[in-house]
Amino acid sequence: MRPGELAMWVASEQWVMEQVAYDIPRGVATGRQCRAAAVSFERIAERLRAYADEVEGVTVVEGGGDG
């Protein structure tokens, strides 16, 4: 993913994060809302790790293990 694409995608997830950040302390966050935010955080983390690997030239091998 190119840097501009990543930045736009992260910005699109910002609304979910901001809503839950404001609603939790006010005591109005719902379980559904918190789960949706968790999914957003997981997606962001996954994409940021992948981008970090690209930037650093790291090759990630899936599966690994004892085989």
C-alpha positions as CSV (number, residue, x, y, z in Angstrom):
1,M,0.0,0.0,0.0
2,R,1.4,3.4,-0.9
3,P,1.8,6.0,1.8
4,G,-1.0,8.2,0.5
5,E,-3.4,5.3,0.3
6,L,-2.5,4.3,3.8
7,A,-2.9,7.8,5.2
8,M,-6.3,8.2,3.6
9,W,-7.5,4.8,4.9
10,V,-6.3,5.6,8.4
11,A,-8.1,8.9,8.3
12,S,-11.3,7.2,7.2
13,E,-11.1,5.0,10.4
14,Q,-10.5,8.1,12.6
15,W,-14.2,8.7,13.0
16,V,-14.8,5.3,14.7
17,M,-11.8,5.9,17.0
18,E,-12.9,9.4,17.9
19,Q,-16.5,8.4,18.6
20,V,-15.5,5.7,21.1
21,A,-12.9,7.9,22.7
22,Y,-15.6,10.5,23.5
23,D,-18.4,8.1,24.3
24,I,-16.6,5.9,26.8
25,P,-15.9,8.6,29.4
26,R,-19.4,9.9,29.0
27,G,-20.8,6.5,29.7
28,V,-22.7,6.2,26.5
29,A,-20.5,3.8,24.5
30,T,-22.3,0.6,23.5
31,G,-20.8,-2.9,23.4
32,R,-21.4,-2.9,19.6
33,Q,-19.6,0.4,19.3
34,C,-16.6,-0.9,21.3
35,R,-16.4,-4.0,19.2
36,A,-16.5,-2.0,16.0
37,A,-13.7,0.2,17.3
38,A,-11.7,-2.9,18.3
39,V,-12.0,-4.2,14.7
40,S,-10.9,-0.8,13.4
41,F,-7.9,-0.8,15.7
42,E,-6.9,-4.4,14.6
43,R,-7.2,-3.5,10.9
44,I,-5.1,-0.3,11.5
45,A,-2.5,-2.3,13.4
46,E,-2.3,-5.0,10.7
47,R,-1.9,-2.4,7.9
48,L,0.6,-0.3,9.8
49,R,2.7,-3.4,10.5
50,A,2.6,-4.4,6.8
51,Y,3.6,-0.8,5.8
52,A,6.4,-0.8,8.4
53,D,7.7,-4.1,6.8
54,E,7.6,-2.5,3.4
55,V,9.5,0.6,4.5
56,E,12.1,-1.5,6.2
57,G,12.3,-4.1,3.4
58,V,11.3,-6.9,5.7
59,T,9.9,-10.1,4.1
60,V,7.3,-11.7,6.3
61,V,6.9,-15.5,5.9
62,E,3.5,-16.8,6.9
63,G,3.1,-20.1,8.7
64,G,6.7,-20.8,9.8
65,G,6.9,-23.1,12.8
66,D,8.1,-26.6,13.2
67,G,6.5,-27.8,9.9
